[in-house]
């Protein structure tokens, strides 16, 4: 329910990231001195004492405790249903937000009422720039990715570089997709577009939601004047093979939702091609480059897990 007294609602979802989520919440404190802010944290049944630590150190945070891991989209939707701000920010639990970031973003949104979604620049802990935006995926771009053409010809739009490897992260510009680590959305746009599609357990929703903003006529803008630090993969590192399969599942789910059956089948075949080539390539490294054996073995195992999932999947059925 919208409130005139709250400028910004910050929604965070956590799952066994106690240390990082406490750092994240600590970094939000300066914003509370400059903006009418509410912080809502939805915990997906963490077993590491996250909820207890938050209650003790941040009593002002509205804590919602789920009885099981409901996934990224559904948990964020729960948080957004409790929100009341003019703007709603979805921030990953492994993000540290520097002083002034929220203020810059709110000011820019206020000055540009046609923007429905805004995203800052991602800075990784080592100071390099992370992936803040991308193009919508296509069957062609996935084919190029399977053959590693997008890696060989970095930055080539023709050869399917949908993850924008050579993207200019110093210029404000409209983009297809803002990756789901840090979003600021306008309440008016949120009411029109709707919440995240919670049929996506994890992944996929960060392509689906910006696409729906575009379809509703709202601008989706990358705003590098604001930046935050992202400790990527804090939750997924605990179960990398599982989440790799989940990522592929979500990609198929996205194609089913937004494309007809010919493209869905074509994409499904590209997934087979991608994983088979990875098994062959990393298998070669395993046998002929001893120094790469641990990483190669893991990636072969990961691709085999994905192939097992694909073998039991009719592409025209529901992806979950």
C-alpha positions in Angstrom: 0.0 0.0 0.0 1.5 3.3 -1.1 2.3 5.9 1.6 3.2 9.5 1.0 5.5 9.3 4.1 7.9 6.7 2.6 10.1 7.6 -0.3 11.9 4.4 -0.7 11.2 0.8 0.2 14.3 -1.5 0.2 13.5 -5.2 -0.1 16.2 -7.8 0.5 15.9 -11.6 0.3 18.4 -13.7 2.3 19.2 -17.4 2.3 22.2 -18.5 4.5 24.2 -15.3 3.9 24.4 -14.0 7.5 27.7 -12.2 7.3 27.0 -10.6 4.0 23.4 -9.6 4.7 24.5 -7.9 7.9 27.1 -5.9 5.9 24.4 -5.0 3.4 22.1 -3.8 6.2 24.9 -1.8 7.8 25.5 -0.1 4.4 21.9 1.1 4.2 22.1 3.1 7.5 23.3 6.4 5.9 20.3 6.4 3.5 18.0 6.4 6.5 19.4 9.8 7.5 18.6 11.4 4.2 15.5 9.7 2.9 12.2 8.4 4.3 13.2 4.7 4.0 11.7 1.4 5.1 13.8 -1.8 4.9 12.0 -5.1 4.5 14.0 -8.3 4.7 12.5 -11.7 3.7 14.5 -14.7 4.9 14.1 -17.9 3.0 14.4 -20.2 6.1 18.1 -19.7 6.7 19.8 -22.1 9.1 22.8 -19.9 9.9 21.2 -17.6 12.4 20.5 -14.8 10.0 17.1 -13.9 11.4 18.3 -13.8 15.0 21.2 -11.6 14.1 19.0 -9.1 12.2 16.5 -8.9 15.1 19.4 -8.1 17.5 21.4 -5.6 15.4 18.7 -4.0 13.2 15.4 -3.9 15.1 14.0 -1.3 12.7 14.1 -3.8 9.8 10.8 -5.4 9.1 11.7 -9.1 9.1 9.6 -11.7 7.3 10.6 -15.3 8.0 9.5 -17.9 5.4 9.2 -21.5 6.6 11.0 -22.8 3.5 13.1 -21.5 0.7 10.5 -20.0 -1.7 13.0 -18.8 -4.2 14.1 -15.3 -5.3 11.0 -14.1 -7.1 8.3 -15.3 -4.6 10.3 -14.0 -1.6 10.8 -10.6 -3.2 7.1 -10.5 -4.0 6.3 -11.1 -0.4 8.5 -8.2 0.5 7.0 -5.9 -2.1 3.5 -6.7 -0.8 4.6 -5.2 2.5 6.2 -2.1 0.9 4.7 1.4 0.8 7.3 3.6 -0.8 7.1 5.8 -3.9 10.0 3.8 -5.2 10.8 0.1 -4.5 14.4 -1.2 -4.5 15.2 -4.9 -4.7 18.7 -5.3 -3.5 20.6 -8.7 -3.3 21.7 -9.7 0.2 25.4 -9.7 -0.9 25.4 -6.1 -2.0 27.1 -3.2 -0.2 25.5 0.2 -1.0 27.9 3.2 -0.7 26.7 6.4 0.8 24.7 8.5 -1.7 23.8 5.7 -4.1 20.1 5.7 -3.2 19.9 9.5 -3.2 21.3 9.8 -6.7 18.9 7.2 -8.0 15.8 8.7 -6.4 16.8 12.1 -7.7 17.3 10.8 -11.3 14.0 9.0 -11.2 12.2 12.1 -9.9 13.6 14.1 -12.8 12.6 11.4 -15.4 9.1 10.2 -14.7 9.1 8.0 -17.9 11.6 5.7 -16.3 10.0 2.6 -14.8 13.2 0.7 -13.8 16.7 2.0 -13.0 19.9 0.1 -12.2 23.3 1.3 -10.9 26.8 0.2 -12.0 28.0 -3.1 -10.4 31.5 -2.9 -8.9 33.0 -6.3 -7.9 35.0 -6.6 -4.7 38.3 -6.4 -6.6 37.3 -3.1 -8.2 36.4 -4.4 -11.7 33.1 -3.8 -13.3 30.4 -6.5 -13.2 27.6 -7.3 -15.5 24.8 -4.8 -14.9 22.8 -5.2 -18.1 22.4 -7.4 -21.1 20.4 -7.8 -24.3 17.3 -10.0 -24.6 18.5 -13.6 -25.4 17.6 -15.1 -28.8 18.0 -18.5 -30.4 20.8 -17.1 -32.5 22.7 -15.6 -29.6 22.4 -18.9 -27.7 23.8 -20.7 -30.8 26.7 -18.3 -30.9 27.2 -18.8 -27.1 27.2 -22.6 -27.6 30.0 -22.3 -30.2 31.8 -19.7 -28.0 31.6 -17.2 -30.9 30.6 -14.5 -28.5 33.8 -15.1 -26.5 36.0 -15.2 -29.6 34.5 -12.1 -31.1 33.8 -10.1 -27.9 31.4 -7.2 -28.3 30.0 -8.4 -31.7 26.2 -7.9 -31.7 26.1 -10.0 -34.9 27.7 -12.9 -33.2 25.4 -13.0 -30.3 27.1 -11.1 -27.5 23.9 -10.8 -25.4 25.8 -10.4 -22.2 27.5 -7.2 -23.5 31.2 -8.0 -22.7 32.5 -4.7 -24.1 29.7 -2.6 -22.9 30.4 1.1 -22.0 29.6 1.2 -18.3 30.2 4.9 -18.0 27.2 6.2 -20.1 23.6 6.5 -19.0 21.5 4.7 -21.6 18.4 2.7 -22.1 19.0 -1.1 -22.1 17.0 -4.3 -22.7 17.7 -5.9 -19.4 19.0 -4.8 -16.0 20.4 -7.8 -14.2 18.5 -8.6 -11.0 21.2 -7.8 -8.4 19.9 -4.2 -7.8 16.7 -2.7 -9.2 14.9 0.5 -8.4 11.3 0.6 -9.8 8.6 3.3 -9.7 5.5 2.5 -7.7 3.3 3.6 -10.6 5.1 1.3 -13.0 5.0 -1.6 -10.5 1.3 -1.3 -10.1 0.9 -1.4 -13.9 3.4 -4.2 -14.7 2.8 -6.3 -11.6 5.2 -8.3 -9.4 7.9 -10.7 -10.4 6.6 -13.9 -12.0 7.1 -16.3 -9.1 6.9 -19.3 -11.4 10.7 -18.6 -11.8 12.3 -20.0 -8.7 15.7 -18.4 -9.4 17.0 -16.8 -12.6 14.9 -15.9 -15.6 12.8 -13.4 -13.7 15.5 -10.8 -14.2 15.0 -11.0 -18.0 11.2 -11.4 -17.8 10.5 -8.4 -15.5 12.4 -5.8 -17.6 10.8 -7.2 -20.7 7.3 -6.6 -19.2 8.4 -3.0 -18.2 9.3 -2.4 -21.9 6.0 -3.9 -23.1 4.1 -1.6 -20.8 5.9 1.4 -22.3 8.3 2.2 -19.4 12.0 3.0 -19.9 14.6 0.7 -18.4 17.8 2.6 -17.8 21.3 1.8 -16.7 22.5 4.6 -14.5 26.3 4.5 -13.8 26.4 7.7 -11.8 25.3 5.5 -8.9 27.2 2.3 -8.1 27.3 -0.4 -5.5 29.5 -3.4 -4.6 28.3 -6.9 -5.4 29.7 -10.1 -3.9 28.4 -12.3 -6.7 27.0 -15.7 -6.1 27.0 -15.7 -2.3 24.0 -18.1 -2.1 24.5 -20.0 -5.3 28.1 -20.9 -4.5 26.7 -23.3 -1.8 25.1 -25.5 -4.5 26.7 -24.6 -7.8 25.5 -27.6 -9.9 22.0 -27.3 -8.7 21.8 -23.6 -9.5 23.4 -24.1 -12.9 20.6 -26.5 -13.8 18.1 -24.1 -12.3 19.5 -21.3 -14.6 19.0 -23.5 -17.7 15.6 -24.4 -16.5 14.7 -20.7 -16.1 16.0 -19.9 -19.6 13.8 -22.5 -21.1 10.9 -21.2 -19.0 11.5 -17.7 -20.3 11.5 -18.8 -23.9 8.2 -20.8 -23.3 6.6 -17.7 -21.9 7.7 -15.2 -24.5 8.1 -17.2 -27.8 6.2 -19.6 -29.9 6.9 -23.4 -30.0 9.4 -23.2 -33.0 11.8 -21.0 -31.1 11.2 -23.0 -27.9 12.3 -26.2 -29.7 15.2 -24.5 -31.4 16.4 -23.1 -28.0 16.0 -26.5 -26.4 18.3 -27.9 -29.2 20.8 -25.1 -28.6 20.9 -26.1 -24.9 21.8 -29.7 -25.9 24.5 -28.4 -28.2 25.9 -26.1 -25.6 26.2 -28.8 -22.9 27.5 -31.5 -25.2 30.3 -29.2 -26.5 31.2 -28.3 -22.9 31.5 -32.0 -21.9 33.8 -32.6 -24.9 35.8 -29.4 -24.4 36.3 -29.7 -20.7 36.8 -33.5 -21.0 39.7 -32.7 -23.3 41.2 -30.3 -20.8 40.8 -32.9 -18.0 42.8 -35.5 -19.9 45.5 -33.3 -21.5 46.0 -30.4 -19.1 46.7 -31.6 -15.6 46.7 -28.1 -14.1 43.1 -27.6 -15.2 41.8 -30.9 -14.0 39.8 -29.8 -10.9 37.9 -27.0 -12.7 37.4 -29.2 -15.8 36.0 -32.1 -13.8 33.6 -29.8 -12.0 32.4 -28.3 -15.3 32.0 -31.7 -17.0 29.9 -32.9 -14.0 27.8 -29.7 -14.1 27.1 -30.2 -17.8 26.2 -33.9 -17.3 23.7 -32.8 -14.7 22.1 -30.4 -17.1 22.1 -33.1 -19.8 20.3 -35.5 -17.5 17.7 -32.8 -16.8 17.3 -32.1 -20.5 16.9 -35.8 -21.3 13.8 -35.8 -19.1 12.3 -32.6 -20.4 9.8 -32.1 -23.2 10.5 -28.5 -24.3 6.8 -27.8 -24.9 5.8 -28.8 -21.4 6.1 -26.5 -18.4 9.7 -25.8 -17.6 9.2 -26.7 -13.9 
